[in-house]
């Protein structure tokens, strides 16, 4: 007999696994394209650092409040 606890459980199906793989590849390609854009702007001397935003993110990270 299936208990109410088990009824909400989902098993990884081939479709779910495939969707996760596609999402992972999409995130990977998006981050690599962002890295490439930053590299290009650094080479051209056009990259600008937003010091207040960077400092805020670093502080939040140190306080574990991302």
C-alpha positions, -999 to +999 in steps of 0.1 A: +000+000+000+012+035-008+014+058+021+007+095+018+043+102+024+053+082-007+026+096-029+044+130-033+077+115-042+089+117-078+113+094-094+139+107-118+126+099-153+145+100-185+127+133-194+136+150-161+172+139-164+174+151-200+158+185-190+184+189-162+212+182-187+199+207-212+196+234-184+231+227-173+244+230-209+225+263-213+238+277-181+274+267-191+272+282-225+256+314-211+284+318-185+311+310-210+297+337-234+297+362-205+333+353-197+342+357-234+325+392-235+345+403-204+377+390-219+371+410-251+363+442-232+394+438-210+416+434-241+400+466-257+404+485-224+367+491-222+359+470-191+347+491-161+345+478-126+315+488-105+333+492-072+302+499-050+283+469-064+314+446-061+320+457-025+284+451-016+284+416-030+316+408-013+303+420+020+270+401+016+290+370+007+312+374+039+280+377+060+265+347+042+235+367+030+239+363-007 
